């Protein structure tokens, strides 16, 4: 299990989230409920956050099918 101090060290700064946009659609990104991905609802893509750094490359993103998007939308912040 990850050390809590280590986990806090790599958290995404909420101020940074306000500045980030989807590289494809240029729309706002939303933090997933488990804080491990940034979700672009418009593009139906999830971008991973690794050690507090969002990987906003289309090569790193995973596609989200409509069912998963509906499920995730209930838990988005």
mmCIF file of the N, C-alpha and C atoms, coordinates in Angstrom:
data_MODEL
# 
_entry.id   MODEL 
# 
loop_
_atom_site.group_PDB 
_atom_site.id 
_atom_site.type_symbol 
_atom_site.label_atom_id 
_atom_site.label_alt_id 
_atom_site.label_comp_id 
_atom_site.label_asym_id 
_atom_site.label_entity_id 
_atom_site.label_seq_id 
_atom_site.pdbx_PDB_ins_code 
_atom_site.Cartn_x 
_atom_site.Cartn_y 
_atom_site.Cartn_z 
_atom_site.occupancy 
_atom_site.B_iso_or_equiv 
_atom_site.pdbx_formal_charge 
_atom_site.auth_seq_id 
_atom_site.auth_comp_id 
_atom_site.auth_asym_id 
_atom_site.auth_atom_id 
_atom_site.pdbx_PDB_model_num 
ATOM 1   N N  . UNK A 1 1  ? 0.842   -1.188 0.000   1.00 0.00 ? 1  UNK A N  1 
ATOM 2   C CA . UNK A 1 1  ? 0.000   0.000  0.000   1.00 0.00 ? 1  UNK A CA 1 
ATOM 3   C C  . UNK A 1 1  ? 0.882   1.245  0.000   1.00 0.00 ? 1  UNK A C  1 
ATOM 4   N N  . UNK A 1 2  ? 0.412   2.290  -0.668  1.00 0.00 ? 2  UNK A N  1 
ATOM 5   C CA . UNK A 1 2  ? 1.194   3.520  -0.787  1.00 0.00 ? 2  UNK A CA 1 
ATOM 6   C C  . UNK A 1 2  ? 1.241   4.266  0.537   1.00 0.00 ? 2  UNK A C  1 
ATOM 7   N N  . UNK A 1 3  ? 2.371   4.893  0.773   1.00 0.00 ? 3  UNK A N  1 
ATOM 8   C CA . UNK A 1 3  ? 2.561   5.714  1.957   1.00 0.00 ? 3  UNK A CA 1 
ATOM 9   C C  . UNK A 1 3  ? 1.677   6.960  1.829   1.00 0.00 ? 3  UNK A C  1 
ATOM 10  N N  . UNK A 1 4  ? 0.873   7.309  2.875   1.00 0.00 ? 4  UNK A N  1 
ATOM 11  C CA . UNK A 1 4  ? -0.005  8.484  2.791   1.00 0.00 ? 4  UNK A CA 1 
ATOM 12  C C  . UNK A 1 4  ? 0.738   9.780  2.491   1.00 0.00 ? 4  UNK A C  1 
ATOM 13  N N  . UNK A 1 5  ? 1.946   9.940  3.051   1.00 0.00 ? 5  UNK A N  1 
ATOM 14  C CA . UNK A 1 5  ? 2.728   11.147 2.771   1.00 0.00 ? 5  UNK A CA 1 
ATOM 15  C C  . UNK A 1 5  ? 3.130   11.186 1.303   1.00 0.00 ? 5  UNK A C  1 
ATOM 16  N N  . UNK A 1 6  ? 3.481   10.038 0.759   1.00 0.00 ? 6  UNK A N  1 
ATOM 17  C CA . UNK A 1 6  ? 3.861   9.937  -0.651  1.00 0.00 ? 6  UNK A CA 1 
ATOM 18  C C  . UNK A 1 6  ? 2.654   10.250 -1.543  1.00 0.00 ? 6  UNK A C  1 
ATOM 19  N N  . UNK A 1 7  ? 1.485   9.725  -1.159  1.00 0.00 ? 7  UNK A N  1 
ATOM 20  C CA . UNK A 1 7  ? 0.269   9.952  -1.931  1.00 0.00 ? 7  UNK A CA 1 
ATOM 21  C C  . UNK A 1 7  ? -0.073  11.437 -1.962  1.00 0.00 ? 7  UNK A C  1 
ATOM 22  N N  . UNK A 1 8  ? 0.013   12.111 -0.811  1.00 0.00 ? 8  UNK A N  1 
ATOM 23  C CA . UNK A 1 8  ? -0.295  13.544 -0.745  1.00 0.00 ? 8  UNK A CA 1 
ATOM 24  C C  . UNK A 1 8  ? 0.682   14.351 -1.589  1.00 0.00 ? 8  UNK A C  1 
ATOM 25  N N  . UNK A 1 9  ? 1.907   13.930 -1.603  1.00 0.00 ? 9  UNK A N  1 
ATOM 26  C CA . UNK A 1 9  ? 2.943   14.627 -2.368  1.00 0.00 ? 9  UNK A CA 1 
ATOM 27  C C  . UNK A 1 9  ? 2.622   14.673 -3.853  1.00 0.00 ? 9  UNK A C  1 
ATOM 28  N N  . UNK A 1 10 ? 1.967   13.632 -4.350  1.00 0.00 ? 10 UNK A N  1 
ATOM 29  C CA . UNK A 1 10 ? 1.702   13.543 -5.780  1.00 0.00 ? 10 UNK A CA 1 
ATOM 30  C C  . UNK A 1 10 ? 0.262   13.880 -6.156  1.00 0.00 ? 10 UNK A C  1 
ATOM 31  N N  . UNK A 1 11 ? -0.447  14.567 -5.300  1.00 0.00 ? 11 UNK A N  1 
ATOM 32  C CA . UNK A 1 11 ? -1.822  14.972 -5.633  1.00 0.00 ? 11 UNK A CA 1 
ATOM 33  C C  . UNK A 1 11 ? -1.802  16.106 -6.641  1.00 0.00 ? 11 UNK A C  1 
ATOM 34  N N  . UNK A 1 12 ? -2.815  16.097 -7.488  1.00 0.00 ? 12 UNK A N  1 
ATOM 35  C CA . UNK A 1 12 ? -2.975  17.148 -8.493  1.00 0.00 ? 12 UNK A CA 1 
ATOM 36  C C  . UNK A 1 12 ? -3.461  18.421 -7.804  1.00 0.00 ? 12 UNK A C  1 
ATOM 37  N N  . UNK A 1 13 ? -2.803  19.513 -8.056  1.00 0.00 ? 13 UNK A N  1 
ATOM 38  C CA . UNK A 1 13 ? -3.183  20.794 -7.486  1.00 0.00 ? 13 UNK A CA 1 
ATOM 39  C C  . UNK A 1 13 ? -4.500  21.246 -8.116  1.00 0.00 ? 13 UNK A C  1 
ATOM 40  N N  . UNK A 1 14 ? -5.532  21.544 -7.303  1.00 0.00 ? 14 UNK A N  1 
ATOM 41  C CA . UNK A 1 14 ? -6.830  21.967 -7.865  1.00 0.00 ? 14 UNK A CA 1 
ATOM 42  C C  . UNK A 1 14 ? -6.730  23.210 -8.752  1.00 0.00 ? 14 UNK A C  1 
ATOM 43  N N  . UNK A 1 15 ? -5.783  24.090 -8.467  1.00 0.00 ? 15 UNK A N  1 
ATOM 44  C CA . UNK A 1 15 ? -5.617  25.286 -9.317  1.00 0.00 ? 15 UNK A CA 1 
ATOM 45  C C  . UNK A 1 15 ? -5.156  24.895 -10.713 1.00 0.00 ? 15 UNK A C  1 
ATOM 46  N N  . UNK A 1 16 ? -4.348  23.821 -10.800 1.00 0.00 ? 16 UNK A N  1 
ATOM 47  C CA . UNK A 1 16 ? -3.886  23.355 -12.098 1.00 0.00 ? 16 UNK A CA 1 
ATOM 48  C C  . UNK A 1 16 ? -5.064  22.802 -12.910 1.00 0.00 ? 16 UNK A C  1 
ATOM 49  N N  . UNK A 1 17 ? -5.953  22.116 -12.232 1.00 0.00 ? 17 UNK A N  1 
ATOM 50  C CA . UNK A 1 17 ? -7.110  21.527 -12.901 1.00 0.00 ? 17 UNK A CA 1 
ATOM 51  C C  . UNK A 1 17 ? -7.937  22.601 -13.610 1.00 0.00 ? 17 UNK A C  1 
ATOM 52  N N  . UNK A 1 18 ? -8.035  23.771 -13.019 1.00 0.00 ? 18 UNK A N  1 
ATOM 53  C CA . UNK A 1 18 ? -8.798  24.868 -13.623 1.00 0.00 ? 18 UNK A CA 1 
ATOM 54  C C  . UNK A 1 18 ? -8.187  25.336 -14.937 1.00 0.00 ? 18 UNK A C  1 
ATOM 55  N N  . UNK A 1 19 ? -6.896  25.135 -15.119 1.00 0.00 ? 19 UNK A N  1 
ATOM 56  C CA . UNK A 1 19 ? -6.206  25.607 -16.320 1.00 0.00 ? 19 UNK A CA 1 
ATOM 57  C C  . UNK A 1 19 ? -6.131  24.567 -17.430 1.00 0.00 ? 19 UNK A C  1 
ATOM 58  N N  . UNK A 1 20 ? -6.340  23.304 -17.091 1.00 0.00 ? 20 UNK A N  1 
ATOM 59  C CA . UNK A 1 20 ? -6.168  22.240 -18.070 1.00 0.00 ? 20 UNK A CA 1 
ATOM 60  C C  . UNK A 1 20 ? -7.405  22.045 -18.929 1.00 0.00 ? 20 UNK A C  1 
ATOM 61  N N  . UNK A 1 21 ? -7.178  21.754 -20.199 1.00 0.00 ? 21 UNK A N  1 
ATOM 62  C CA . UNK A 1 21 ? -8.271  21.448 -21.116 1.00 0.00 ? 21 UNK A CA 1 
ATOM 63  C C  . UNK A 1 21 ? -7.907  20.200 -21.911 1.00 0.00 ? 21 UNK A C  1 
ATOM 64  N N  . UNK A 1 22 ? -8.903  19.590 -22.482 1.00 0.00 ? 22 UNK A N  1 
ATOM 65  C CA . UNK A 1 22 ? -8.686  18.426 -23.338 1.00 0.00 ? 22 UNK A CA 1 
ATOM 66  C C  . UNK A 1 22 ? -7.866  18.851 -24.554 1.00 0.00 ? 22 UNK A C  1 
ATOM 67  N N  . UNK A 1 23 ? -6.819  18.126 -24.880 1.00 0.00 ? 23 UNK A N  1 
ATOM 68  C CA . UNK A 1 23 ? -6.002  18.503 -26.044 1.00 0.00 ? 23 UNK A CA 1 
ATOM 69  C C  . UNK A 1 23 ? -6.738  18.323 -27.369 1.00 0.00 ? 23 UNK A C  1 
ATOM 70  N N  . UNK A 1 24 ? -7.789  17.543 -27.385 1.00 0.00 ? 24 UNK A N  1 
ATOM 71  C CA . UNK A 1 24 ? -8.536  17.306 -28.622 1.00 0.00 ? 24 UNK A CA 1 
ATOM 72  C C  . UNK A 1 24 ? -9.658  18.323 -28.815 1.00 0.00 ? 24 UNK A C  1 
ATOM 73  N N  . UNK A 1 25 ? -10.474 18.520 -27.787 1.00 0.00 ? 25 UNK A N  1 
ATOM 74  C CA . UNK A 1 25 ? -11.664 19.365 -27.919 1.00 0.00 ? 25 UNK A CA 1 
ATOM 75  C C  . UNK A 1 25 ? -11.506 20.754 -27.309 1.00 0.00 ? 25 UNK A C  1 
ATOM 76  N N  . UNK A 1 26 ? -10.470 20.938 -26.524 1.00 0.00 ? 26 UNK A N  1 
ATOM 77  C CA . UNK A 1 26 ? -10.213 22.196 -25.804 1.00 0.00 ? 26 UNK A CA 1 
ATOM 78  C C  . UNK A 1 26 ? -11.314 22.513 -24.799 1.00 0.00 ? 26 UNK A C  1 
ATOM 79  N N  . UNK A 1 27 ? -12.029 21.477 -24.341 1.00 0.00 ? 27 UNK A N  1 
ATOM 80  C CA . UNK A 1 27 ? -13.059 21.647 -23.322 1.00 0.00 ? 27 UNK A CA 1 
ATOM 81  C C  . UNK A 1 27 ? -12.478 21.307 -21.952 1.00 0.00 ? 27 UNK A C  1 
ATOM 82  N N  . UNK A 1 28 ? -13.201 21.694 -20.927 1.00 0.00 ? 28 UNK A N  1 
ATOM 83  C CA . UNK A 1 28 ? -12.756 21.490 -19.553 1.00 0.00 ? 28 UNK A CA 1 
ATOM 84  C C  . UNK A 1 28 ? -12.662 19.998 -19.212 1.00 0.00 ? 28 UNK A C  1 
ATOM 85  N N  . UNK A 1 29 ? -11.685 19.660 -18.389 1.00 0.00 ? 29 UNK A N  1 
ATOM 86  C CA . UNK A 1 29 ? -11.504 18.294 -17.908 1.00 0.00 ? 29 UNK A CA 1 
ATOM 87  C C  . UNK A 1 29 ? -12.058 18.184 -16.488 1.00 0.00 ? 29 UNK A C  1 
ATOM 88  N N  . UNK A 1 30 ? -12.510 16.994 -16.136 1.00 0.00 ? 30 UNK A N  1 
ATOM 89  C CA . UNK A 1 30 ? -13.083 16.748 -14.822 1.00 0.00 ? 30 UNK A CA 1 
ATOM 90  C C  . UNK A 1 30 ? -12.309 15.628 -14.138 1.00 0.00 ? 30 UNK A C  1 
ATOM 91  N N  . UNK A 1 31 ? -12.047 15.799 -12.870 1.00 0.00 ? 31 UNK A N  1 
ATOM 92  C CA . UNK A 1 31 ? -11.315 14.812 -12.094 1.00 0.00 ? 31 UNK A CA 1 
ATOM 93  C C  . UNK A 1 31 ? -12.223 13.633 -11.774 1.00 0.00 ? 31 UNK A C  1 
ATOM 94  N N  . UNK A 1 32 ? -11.738 12.420 -12.012 1.00 0.00 ? 32 UNK A N  1 
ATOM 95  C CA . UNK A 1 32 ? -12.527 11.228 -11.698 1.00 0.00 ? 32 UNK A CA 1 
ATOM 96  C C  . UNK A 1 32 ? -12.678 11.092 -10.187 1.00 0.00 ? 32 UNK A C  1 
ATOM 97  N N  . UNK A 1 33 ? -13.678 10.349 -9.773  1.00 0.00 ? 33 UNK A N  1 
ATOM 98  C CA . UNK A 1 33 ? -13.971 10.186 -8.344  1.00 0.00 ? 33 UNK A CA 1 
ATOM 99  C C  . UNK A 1 33 ? -12.783 9.595  -7.583  1.00 0.00 ? 33 UNK A C  1 
ATOM 100 N N  . UNK A 1 34 ? -12.033 8.695  -8.217  1.00 0.00 ? 34 UNK A N  1 
ATOM 101 C CA . UNK A 1 34 ? -10.878 8.096  -7.538  1.00 0.00 ? 34 UNK A CA 1 
ATOM 102 C C  . UNK A 1 34 ? -9.601  8.913  -7.732  1.00 0.00 ? 34 UNK A C  1 
ATOM 103 N N  . UNK A 1 35 ? -9.716  10.053 -8.400  1.00 0.00 ? 35 UNK A N  1 
ATOM 104 C CA . UNK A 1 35 ? -8.619  11.014 -8.607  1.00 0.00 ? 35 UNK A CA 1 
ATOM 105 C C  . UNK A 1 35 ? -7.452  10.441 -9.409  1.00 0.00 ? 35 UNK A C  1 
ATOM 106 N N  . UNK A 1 36 ? -7.706  9.418  -10.220 1.00 0.00 ? 36 UNK A N  1 
ATOM 107 C CA . UNK A 1 36 ? -6.632  8.802  -10.989 1.00 0.00 ? 36 UNK A CA 1 
ATOM 108 C C  . UNK A 1 36 ? -6.644  9.206  -12.458 1.00 0.00 ? 36 UNK A C  1 
ATOM 109 N N  . UNK A 1 37 ? -7.704  9.909  -12.879 1.00 0.00 ? 37 UNK A N  1 
ATOM 110 C CA . UNK A 1 37 ? -7.824  10.295 -14.291 1.00 0.00 ? 37 UNK A CA 1 
ATOM 111 C C  . UNK A 1 37 ? -8.519  11.644 -14.417 1.00 0.00 ? 37 UNK A C  1 
ATOM 112 N N  . UNK A 1 38 ? -8.219  12.296 -15.540 1.00 0.00 ? 38 UNK A N  1 
ATOM 113 C CA . UNK A 1 38 ? -8.968  13.477 -15.944 1.00 0.00 ? 38 UNK A CA 1 
ATOM 114 C C  . UNK A 1 38 ? -9.865  13.052 -17.096 1.00 0.00 ? 38 UNK A C  1 
ATOM 115 N N  . UNK A 1 39 ? -11.136 13.385 -17.000 1.00 0.00 ? 39 UNK A N  1 
ATOM 116 C CA . UNK A 1 39 ? -12.120 12.932 -17.971 1.00 0.00 ? 39 UNK A CA 1 
ATOM 117 C C  . UNK A 1 39 ? -12.521 14.088 -18.884 1.00 0.00 ? 39 UNK A C  1 
ATOM 118 N N  . UNK A 1 40 ? -12.491 13.822 -20.190 1.00 0.00 ? 40 UNK A N  1 
ATOM 119 C CA . UNK A 1 40 ? -13.047 14.740 -21.174 1.00 0.00 ? 40 UNK A CA 1 
ATOM 120 C C  . UNK A 1 40 ? -14.372 14.148 -21.626 1.00 0.00 ? 40 UNK A C  1 
ATOM 121 N N  . UNK A 1 41 ? -15.457 14.737 -21.131 1.00 0.00 ? 41 UNK A N  1 
ATOM 122 C CA . UNK A 1 41 ? -16.786 14.242 -21.481 1.00 0.00 ? 41 UNK A CA 1 
ATOM 123 C C  . UNK A 1 41 ? -17.029 14.441 -22.982 1.00 0.00 ? 41 UNK A C  1 
ATOM 124 N N  . UNK A 1 42 ? -16.634 15.588 -23.511 1.00 0.00 ? 42 UNK A N  1 
ATOM 125 C CA . UNK A 1 42 ? -16.872 15.894 -24.920 1.00 0.00 ? 42 UNK A CA 1 
ATOM 126 C C  . UNK A 1 42 ? -16.162 14.913 -25.849 1.00 0.00 ? 42 UNK A C  1 
ATOM 127 N N  . UNK A 1 43 ? -14.933 14.527 -25.510 1.00 0.00 ? 43 UNK A N  1 
ATOM 128 C CA . UNK A 1 43 ? -14.158 13.624 -26.362 1.00 0.00 ? 43 UNK A CA 1 
ATOM 129 C C  . UNK A 1 43 ? -14.333 12.159 -25.976 1.00 0.00 ? 43 UNK A C  1 
ATOM 130 N N  . UNK A 1 44 ? -14.987 11.912 -24.831 1.00 0.00 ? 44 UNK A N  1 
ATOM 131 C CA . UNK A 1 44 ? -15.133 10.559 -24.289 1.00 0.00 ? 44 UNK A CA 1 
ATOM 132 C C  . UNK A 1 44 ? -13.766 9.893  -24.127 1.00 0.00 ? 44 UNK A C  1 
ATOM 133 N N  . UNK A 1 45 ? -12.845 10.655 -23.487 1.00 0.00 ? 45 UNK A N  1 
ATOM 134 C CA . UNK A 1 45 ? -11.491 10.166 -23.226 1.00 0.00 ? 45 UNK A CA 1 
ATOM 135 C C  . UNK A 1 45 ? -11.161 10.344 -21.750 1.00 0.00 ? 45 UNK A C  1 
ATOM 136 N N  . UNK A 1 46 ? -10.329 9.442  -21.248 1.00 0.00 ? 46 UNK A N  1 
ATOM 137 C CA . UNK A 1 46 ? -9.813  9.540  -19.881 1.00 0.00 ? 46 UNK A CA 1 
ATOM 138 C C  . UNK A 1 46 ? -8.293  9.617  -19.956 1.00 0.00 ? 46 UNK A C  1 
ATOM 139 N N  . UNK A 1 47 ? -7.744  10.660 -19.357 1.00 0.00 ? 47 UNK A N  1 
ATOM 140 C CA . UNK A 1 47 ? -6.301  10.868 -19.342 1.00 0.00 ? 47 UNK A CA 1 
ATOM 141 C C  . UNK A 1 47 ? -5.771  10.491 -17.962 1.00 0.00 ? 47 UNK A C  1 
ATOM 142 N N  . UNK A 1 48 ? -4.756  9.628  -17.890 1.00 0.00 ? 48 UNK A N  1 
ATOM 143 C CA . UNK A 1 48 ? -4.250  9.198  -16.586 1.00 0.00 ? 48 UNK A CA 1 
ATOM 144 C C  . UNK A 1 48 ? -3.487  10.302 -15.869 1.00 0.00 ? 48 UNK A C  1 
ATOM 145 N N  . UNK A 1 49 ? -3.488  10.199 -14.540 1.00 0.00 ? 49 UNK A N  1 
ATOM 146 C CA . UNK A 1 49 ? -2.655  11.066 -13.704 1.00 0.00 ? 49 UNK A CA 1 
ATOM 147 C C  . UNK A 1 49 ? -1.636  10.146 -13.049 1.00 0.00 ? 49 UNK A C  1 
ATOM 148 N N  . UNK A 1 50 ? -0.365  10.381 -13.333 1.00 0.00 ? 50 UNK A N  1 
ATOM 149 C CA . UNK A 1 50 ? 0.708   9.537  -12.818 1.00 0.00 ? 50 UNK A CA 1 
ATOM 150 C C  . UNK A 1 50 ? 1.605   10.384 -11.913 1.00 0.00 ? 50 UNK A C  1 
ATOM 151 N N  . UNK A 1 51 ? 1.661   9.987  -10.650 1.00 0.00 ? 51 UNK A N  1 
ATOM 152 C CA . UNK A 1 51 ? 2.477   10.695 -9.651  1.00 0.00 ? 51 UNK A CA 1 
ATOM 153 C C  . UNK A 1 51 ? 2.172   12.190 -9.638  1.00 0.00 ? 51 UNK A C  1 
ATOM 154 N N  . UNK A 1 52 ? 0.873   12.526 -9.762  1.00 0.00 ? 52 UNK A N  1 
ATOM 155 C CA . UNK A 1 52 ? 0.437   13.918 -9.698  1.00 0.00 ? 52 UNK A CA 1 
ATOM 156 C C  . UNK A 1 52 ? 0.547   14.680 -10.995 1.00 0.00 ? 52 UNK A C  1 
ATOM 157 N N  . UNK A 1 53 ? 0.994   14.015 -12.059 1.00 0.00 ? 53 UNK A N  1 
ATOM 158 C CA . UNK A 1 53 ? 1.171   14.683 -13.353 1.00 0.00 ? 53 UNK A CA 1 
ATOM 159 C C  . UNK A 1 53 ? 0.140   14.146 -14.343 1.00 0.00 ? 53 UNK A C  1 
ATOM 160 N N  . UNK A 1 54 ? -0.739  15.017 -14.854 1.00 0.00 ? 54 UNK A N  1 
ATOM 161 C CA . UNK A 1 54 ? -1.703  14.565 -15.852 1.00 0.00 ? 54 UNK A CA 1 
ATOM 162 C C  . UNK A 1 54 ? -0.996  14.329 -17.193 1.00 0.00 ? 54 UNK A C  1 
ATOM 163 N N  . UNK A 1 55 ? -1.233  13.167 -17.772 1.00 0.00 ? 55 UNK A N  1 
ATOM 164 C CA . UNK A 1 55 ? -0.645  12.830 -19.069 1.00 0.00 ? 55 UNK A CA 1 
ATOM 165 C C  . UNK A 1 55 ? -1.685  13.136 -20.143 1.00 0.00 ? 55 UNK A C  1 
ATOM 166 N N  . UNK A 1 56 ? -1.585  14.322 -20.718 1.00 0.00 ? 56 UNK A N  1 
ATOM 167 C CA . UNK A 1 56 ? -2.596  14.801 -21.653 1.00 0.00 ? 56 UNK A CA 1 
ATOM 168 C C  . UNK A 1 56 ? -2.238  14.531 -23.107 1.00 0.00 ? 56 UNK A C  1 
ATOM 169 N N  . UNK A 1 57 ? -1.597  13.441 -23.341 1.00 0.00 ? 57 UNK A N  1 
ATOM 170 C CA . UNK A 1 57 ? -1.279  13.003 -24.693 1.00 0.00 ? 57 UNK A CA 1 
ATOM 171 C C  . UNK A 1 57 ? -2.398  12.082 -25.175 1.00 0.00 ? 57 UNK A C  1 
ATOM 172 N N  . UNK A 1 58 ? -2.795  12.245 -26.424 1.00 0.00 ? 58 UNK A N  1 
ATOM 173 C CA . UNK A 1 58 ? -3.826  11.364 -26.971 1.00 0.00 ? 58 UNK A CA 1 
ATOM 174 C C  . UNK A 1 58 ? -3.348  9.920  -26.991 1.00 0.00 ? 58 UNK A C  1 
ATOM 175 N N  . UNK A 1 59 ? -2.038  9.716  -27.062 1.00 0.00 ? 59 UNK A N  1 
ATOM 176 C CA . UNK A 1 59 ? -1.479  8.358  -27.024 1.00 0.00 ? 59 UNK A CA 1 
ATOM 177 C C  . UNK A 1 59 ? -1.672  7.706  -25.652 1.00 0.00 ? 59 UNK A C  1 
ATOM 178 N N  . UNK A 1 60 ? -1.738  8.515  -24.604 1.00 0.00 ? 60 UNK A N  1 
ATOM 179 C CA . UNK A 1 60 ? -1.894  8.002  -23.240 1.00 0.00 ? 60 UNK A CA 1 
ATOM 180 C C  . UNK A 1 60 ? -3.366  7.832  -22.851 1.00 0.00 ? 60 UNK A C  1 
ATOM 181 N N  . UNK A 1 61 ? -4.255  8.507  -23.554 1.00 0.00 ? 61 UNK A N  1 
ATOM 182 C CA . UNK A 1 61 ? -5.680  8.496  -23.194 1.00 0.00 ? 61 UNK A CA 1 
ATOM 183 C C  . UNK A 1 61 ? -6.317  7.154  -23.535 1.00 0.00 ? 61 UNK A C  1 
ATOM 184 N N  . UNK A 1 62 ? -7.366  6.845  -22.779 1.00 0.00 ? 62 UNK A N  1 
ATOM 185 C CA . UNK A 1 62 ? -8.165  5.674  -23.113 1.00 0.00 ? 62 UNK A CA 1 
ATOM 186 C C  . UNK A 1 62 ? -9.563  6.138  -23.479 1.00 0.00 ? 62 UNK A C  1 
ATOM 187 N N  . UNK A 1 63 ? -10.177 5.435  -24.400 1.00 0.00 ? 63 UNK A N  1 
ATOM 188 C CA . UNK A 1 63 ? -11.549 5.750  -24.814 1.00 0.00 ? 63 UNK A CA 1 
ATOM 189 C C  . UNK A 1 63 ? -12.530 5.287  -23.750 1.00 0.00 ? 63 UNK A C  1 
ATOM 190 N N  . UNK A 1 64 ? -13.592 6.047  -23.623 1.00 0.00 ? 64 UNK A N  1 
ATOM 191 C CA . UNK A 1 64 ? -14.647 5.703  -22.675 1.00 0.00 ? 64 UNK A CA 1 
ATOM 192 C C  . UNK A 1 64 ? -15.915 5.436  -23.480 1.00 0.00 ? 64 UNK A C  1 
ATOM 193 N N  . UNK A 1 65 ? -16.489 4.254  -23.303 1.00 0.00 ? 65 UNK A N  1 
ATOM 194 C CA . UNK A 1 65 ? -17.736 3.955  -24.021 1.00 0.00 ? 65 UNK A CA 1 
ATOM 195 C C  . UNK A 1 65 ? -18.894 4.688  -23.337 1.00 0.00 ? 65 UNK A C  1 
ATOM 196 N N  . UNK A 1 66 ? -20.025 4.872  -24.033 1.00 0.00 ? 66 UNK A N  1 
ATOM 197 C CA . UNK A 1 66 ? -21.146 5.638  -23.480 1.00 0.00 ? 66 UNK A CA 1 
ATOM 198 C C  . UNK A 1 66 ? -21.657 5.125  -22.129 1.00 0.00 ? 66 UNK A C  1 
ATOM 199 N N  . UNK A 1 67 ? -21.681 3.809  -21.935 1.00 0.00 ? 67 UNK A N  1 
ATOM 200 C CA . UNK A 1 67 ? -22.145 3.267  -20.651 1.00 0.00 ? 67 UNK A CA 1 
ATOM 201 C C  . UNK A 1 67 ? -21.212 3.661  -19.511 1.00 0.00 ? 67 UNK A C  1 
ATOM 202 N N  . UNK A 1 68 ? -19.909 3.541  -19.755 1.00 0.00 ? 68 UNK A N  1 
ATOM 203 C CA . UNK A 1 68 ? -18.945 3.909  -18.721 1.00 0.00 ? 68 UNK A CA 1 
ATOM 204 C C  . UNK A 1 68 ? -19.002 5.411  -18.454 1.00 0.00 ? 68 UNK A C  1 
ATOM 205 N N  . UNK A 1 69 ? -19.173 6.204  -19.505 1.00 0.00 ? 69 UNK A N  1 
ATOM 206 C CA . UNK A 1 69 ? -19.261 7.650  -19.340 1.00 0.00 ? 69 UNK A CA 1 
ATOM 207 C C  . UNK A 1 69 ? -20.454 8.016  -18.459 1.00 0.00 ? 69 UNK A C  1 
ATOM 208 N N  . UNK A 1 70 ? -21.587 7.359  -18.670 1.00 0.00 ? 70 UNK A N  1 
ATOM 209 C CA . UNK A 1 70 ? -22.770 7.615  -17.841 1.00 0.00 ? 70 UNK A CA 1 
ATOM 210 C C  . UNK A 1 70 ? -22.489 7.254  -16.384 1.00 0.00 ? 70 UNK A C  1 
ATOM 211 N N  . UNK A 1 71 ? -21.818 6.130  -16.179 1.00 0.00 ? 71 UNK A N  1 
ATOM 212 C CA . UNK A 1 71 ? -21.483 5.695  -14.824 1.00 0.00 ? 71 UNK A CA 1 
ATOM 213 C C  . UNK A 1 71 ? -20.490 6.652  -14.179 1.00 0.00 ? 71 UNK A C  1 
ATOM 214 N N  . UNK A 1 72 ? -19.471 7.049  -14.931 1.00 0.00 ? 72 UNK A N  1 
ATOM 215 C CA . UNK A 1 72 ? -18.474 7.968  -14.403 1.00 0.00 ? 72 UNK A CA 1 
ATOM 216 C C  . UNK A 1 72 ? -19.074 9.341  -14.114 1.00 0.00 ? 72 UNK A C  1 
ATOM 217 N N  . UNK A 1 73 ? -20.000 9.780  -14.935 1.00 0.00 ? 73 UNK A N  1 
ATOM 218 C CA . UNK A 1 73 ? -20.590 11.103 -14.778 1.00 0.00 ? 73 UNK A CA 1 
ATOM 219 C C  . UNK A 1 73 ? -21.253 11.271 -13.432 1.00 0.00 ? 73 UNK A C  1 
ATOM 220 N N  . UNK A 1 74 ? -21.762 10.192 -12.886 1.00 0.00 ? 74 UNK A N  1 
ATOM 221 C CA . UNK A 1 74 ? -22.386 10.263 -11.566 1.00 0.00 ? 74 UNK A CA 1 
ATOM 222 C C  . UNK A 1 74 ? -21.355 10.529 -10.478 1.00 0.00 ? 74 UNK A C  1 
ATOM 223 N N  . UNK A 1 75 ? -20.089 10.146 -10.720 1.00 0.00 ? 75 UNK A N  1 
ATOM 224 C CA . UNK A 1 75 ? -19.054 10.293 -9.696  1.00 0.00 ? 75 UNK A CA 1 
ATOM 225 C C  . UNK A 1 75 ? -18.054 11.397 -9.975  1.00 0.00 ? 75 UNK A C  1 
ATOM 226 N N  . UNK A 1 76 ? -18.237 12.174 -11.042 1.00 0.00 ? 76 UNK A N  1 
ATOM 227 C CA . UNK A 1 76 ? -17.278 13.213 -11.378 1.00 0.00 ? 76 UNK A CA 1 
ATOM 228 C C  . UNK A 1 76 ? -17.401 14.411 -10.452 1.00 0.00 ? 76 UNK A C  1 
ATOM 229 N N  . UNK A 1 77 ? -16.257 15.079 -10.257 1.00 0.00 ? 77 UNK A N  1 
ATOM 230 C CA . UNK A 1 77 ? -16.214 16.269 -9.407  1.00 0.00 ? 77 UNK A CA 1 
ATOM 231 C C  . UNK A 1 77 ? -15.918 17.474 -10.243 1.00 0.00 ? 77 UNK A C  1 
# 
